[in-house]
């Protein structure tokens, strides 16, 4: 009789059985034909790029511009000093 792992903890045997049941070895396998046709692999589309720019790049740039403006105003009017790389020259 084999020893069972403690409850709440899954051993290697359970993982191996789950892999065998799902038909995989834990690695991502190459997709087969769908209805007899070979489909191209997923790729970055123009719409995916547009959504990435709209929802990731623009908010990031807006936040950085707001932080830069706040720091400029803080240094300029509160501390009375120059703010920027050109002030080092």
C-alpha atoms as one frame of an Amber mdcrd trajectory, in Angstrom:
protein
   0.000   0.000   0.000   1.407   3.397  -0.974   1.591   6.268   1.405  -0.770
   9.161   0.664   0.458  12.766   0.996  -1.013  14.804   3.860  -4.326  16.564
   3.120  -3.961  19.917   1.385  -0.641  18.925  -0.129  -0.308  17.299  -3.501
   2.684  15.140  -4.261   4.515  14.378  -7.484   2.329  11.368  -8.117  -0.823
  13.484  -8.134   0.764  15.973 -10.542   1.879  13.161 -12.857  -1.611  11.651
 -12.807  -3.161  15.050 -13.577  -0.742  15.524 -16.495  -1.548  12.105 -17.881
  -5.278  12.740 -17.522  -5.029  16.059 -19.377  -2.962  14.467 -22.127   0.095
  16.624 -21.534   3.470  16.414 -19.895   3.210  19.788 -18.199   4.782  21.515
 -21.208   2.921  23.502 -23.784   2.432  21.347 -26.827   2.145  22.537 -30.405
  -1.458  22.936 -31.458  -2.696  20.438 -33.989  -4.879  21.066 -36.984  -8.363
  22.475 -36.422 -10.928  20.868 -38.701  -8.096  19.746 -40.947  -6.548  23.211
 -41.307  -3.289  24.426 -39.852  -3.862  27.810 -38.215  -1.095  30.401 -37.879
   0.283  30.947 -34.360  -1.024  33.850 -32.255   0.710  37.146 -32.976   0.568
  40.805 -32.027  -2.032  42.553 -34.167  -2.503  46.232 -34.929  -5.483  46.379
 -32.557  -3.513  44.746 -29.748  -0.747  47.307 -30.241  -3.311  50.164 -30.269
  -4.918  48.937 -27.031  -1.489  48.571 -25.442  -0.615  52.136 -26.332  -4.022
  53.457 -25.239  -4.275  51.623 -21.917  -0.620  51.240 -20.886   1.690  53.750
 -22.579  -0.508  56.865 -22.515  -1.536  56.576 -18.834   2.108  55.958 -17.904
   3.286  59.007 -19.854   0.476  61.142 -18.393   1.429  60.112 -14.850   5.115
  60.860 -15.498   4.238  64.289 -16.969   2.070  65.092 -13.929   4.861  64.090
 -11.535   7.401  66.125 -13.512   5.128  69.191 -13.487   4.527  68.858  -9.738
   8.258  68.571  -9.040   9.007  71.550 -11.288   6.458  73.710  -9.468   7.713
  72.524  -6.069  11.350  73.307  -6.831  10.621  76.541  -8.697   8.182  78.257
  -6.311   8.701  76.580  -2.926  12.448  76.010  -2.844  13.376  78.781  -5.300
  15.921  76.618  -7.085  16.449  75.476 -10.630  15.001  72.129 -11.653  16.492
  70.246 -14.567  19.619  68.901 -16.170  20.517  72.220 -17.858  20.816  73.875
 -14.427  23.895  71.755 -13.722  25.890  73.475 -16.455
